Amino acid sequence: MSGLIRRAVIAGGPGPLSRGADFSNGQIAALFVVLAAITSTPVLLHPWQPLSDYINHIARMYVIAAGDADPDLSRFYQVDWQVIPNLMMDLIVPILQRVMNVYLAGQVYSVMCFVLILSGTLALNRCLYGRWSALPLLAFPLLYNRIYLVGTMNYLFGIGLALWALAAWMALRERAMPLRLFVSTLFVLVLFISHLFSVGIYALGILTFELQRLAVLWAGEPLPPQFKGDRVSELLWRPF
């Protein structure tokens, strides 16, 4: 009986566990949109999110966007741009304020952080396992965590971007070195602007991936699909 089951699984392709539940790619995409909408609802229902440092962020965004045009604010505040971490919110939200108020711009930025983190989780999972899976969607409730409640908005954006950077590194692993270094350098620059910790996450992820890849090579074993950049790139960018 076990032999029949084994032959049936091989003949029928990946089993239900290896497919990451019985969801098609289209269903996974639809689930992502629905769960993203549900997760974003508390953020969009109130202009002031109950986060410890959020009101300070919003005040800073308003000063950056309107400080020069407001004579009262310009008496006390002056924007002095420098190349330092923790600038992503300062760069994005004032631009959004050109078409919306500061509160809505902050809400849109928060939703962007959520979507970036979960889409990066999906992309990284596909690079590692060679197929889209619904399992990463279990991370949606974890978006409301202590780090988010503190209001570290640049850090959250950086974490989502680091996940995408790791997925890109895996997708380009066997491509030309100049291309890989160029893409990685761009990611590092944006990660640095987002939050310095996200650069460390990206570096740690690359280190663990490359060490495991070297361990497989040293053992004389064939590389699994997740370590073959061309195959990963094909899987990652293939449409649903």
SVG drawing of the C-alpha trace seen along z (x, -y; Angstrom):
<svg xmlns="http://www.w3.org/2000/svg" viewBox="-13 -84 47 86">
<polyline fill="none" stroke="black" stroke-width="0.4" points="0.0,0.0 2.8,-2.5 4.4,-1.7 1.2,-2.5 0.8,-5.8 4.4,-6.7 4.0,-6.0 0.8,-7.9 2.4,-11.0 5.3,-10.8 3.0,-10.4 0.7,-13.1 3.4,-15.7 4.0,-17.4 1.9,-16.3 -0.5,-18.7 2.1,-19.7 4.8,-20.4 2.4,-22.6 1.7,-24.7 -2.0,-23.8 -4.3,-23.2 -4.4,-26.8 -3.8,-27.9 -1.6,-30.9 -4.6,-33.0 -6.2,-32.0 -3.0,-32.9 -3.0,-36.3 -6.7,-36.9 -6.0,-35.8 -3.2,-38.3 -5.3,-41.1 -8.2,-40.2 -5.9,-39.8 -4.0,-43.0 -7.3,-44.8 -8.4,-43.3 -5.1,-44.0 -5.1,-47.6 -8.6,-48.4 -7.7,-49.4 -5.0,-51.7 -7.4,-53.4 -10.3,-53.8 -8.6,-56.4 -6.2,-59.2 -4.1,-58.8 -2.7,-55.4 -2.2,-54.4 1.5,-54.1 4.0,-55.5 6.1,-57.5 3.7,-57.9 2.4,-61.4 6.0,-62.7 6.5,-61.2 3.4,-62.9 4.4,-66.2 7.9,-66.0 6.3,-65.1 4.1,-68.2 7.1,-70.4 9.1,-69.0 6.3,-69.5 5.0,-72.9 7.8,-74.4 9.1,-76.7 5.6,-77.9 4.5,-78.5 6.2,-81.7 5.4,-80.5 7.0,-77.1 10.0,-78.5 10.8,-80.7 11.5,-77.6 12.3,-74.7 14.7,-74.4 15.2,-71.2 18.8,-70.1 19.0,-67.1 21.9,-64.7 22.8,-61.2 21.8,-59.3 19.5,-56.3 15.9,-56.6 14.9,-58.9 12.5,-56.7 9.3,-58.1 10.7,-61.6 11.2,-61.1 7.9,-59.4 5.2,-61.0 5.9,-64.7 5.6,-63.7 2.2,-62.1 1.2,-65.2 1.1,-67.0 -2.1,-65.2 -3.5,-64.4 -3.4,-65.6 -0.7,-64.5 -2.9,-62.0 -3.9,-60.1 -0.3,-60.2 0.8,-58.5 -1.9,-55.9 -0.9,-55.2 2.7,-54.8 1.7,-52.4 -0.2,-50.3 2.8,-50.4 4.9,-48.9 2.5,-46.1 2.3,-45.2 6.0,-45.4 6.7,-43.0 4.1,-40.4 4.9,-40.6 8.6,-40.2 7.8,-37.2 5.9,-35.6 8.7,-36.4 11.4,-35.0 9.3,-31.9 9.0,-31.3 12.7,-31.6 13.4,-29.1 10.8,-26.5 10.4,-27.1 6.6,-27.7 4.0,-30.2 2.6,-29.1 -0.2,-30.3 1.8,-29.5 3.5,-32.9 0.1,-34.5 0.0,-33.2 2.3,-36.1 -0.4,-38.7 -1.6,-38.8 2.0,-39.1 2.2,-42.6 0.6,-44.0 3.5,-43.4 5.4,-45.3 7.7,-46.9 4.8,-48.3 3.1,-49.6 6.3,-51.5 5.9,-53.3 9.3,-52.5 8.0,-53.3 11.3,-53.5 12.4,-50.2 9.2,-48.4 9.7,-49.7 13.4,-48.6 12.4,-45.1 10.0,-44.6 12.6,-46.0 15.3,-43.6 13.0,-40.6 12.8,-41.7 16.5,-42.3 17.2,-38.8 14.8,-37.4 16.6,-39.4 19.9,-38.1 18.7,-34.5 17.1,-35.2 20.3,-36.7 22.7,-34.2 24.1,-32.7 23.9,-35.8 26.9,-38.0 28.7,-39.4 28.5,-43.0 24.7,-42.8 24.4,-41.1 26.6,-43.7 24.8,-46.6 21.4,-45.4 22.7,-44.6 24.3,-48.0 21.1,-49.8 19.3,-47.8 21.9,-48.5 21.7,-52.2 17.9,-52.2 18.1,-50.0 20.6,-52.3 18.2,-55.2 15.3,-53.2 17.0,-51.9 20.6,-50.7 19.3,-47.5 17.7,-46.5 21.2,-46.5 22.3,-44.1 19.3,-41.8 20.1,-41.8 23.8,-41.0 22.9,-38.3 20.5,-36.7 23.1,-36.7 25.7,-35.2 23.4,-32.3 22.3,-31.6 25.9,-31.5 27.2,-29.4 24.5,-26.8 25.3,-26.9 29.0,-26.3 28.2,-23.5 26.2,-21.7 29.0,-22.2 31.7,-21.0 29.6,-17.9 29.7,-17.1 25.9,-17.1 23.9,-18.6 22.6,-22.1 18.9,-22.2 16.7,-24.5 16.7,-27.3 20.5,-27.6 20.3,-27.9 19.8,-31.5 18.6,-31.1 15.9,-28.7 14.9,-30.9 14.7,-34.0 12.4,-32.1 10.2,-31.0 10.1,-34.4 9.2,-36.5 6.9,-34.1 3.3,-35.6 0.6,-34.0"/>
</svg>
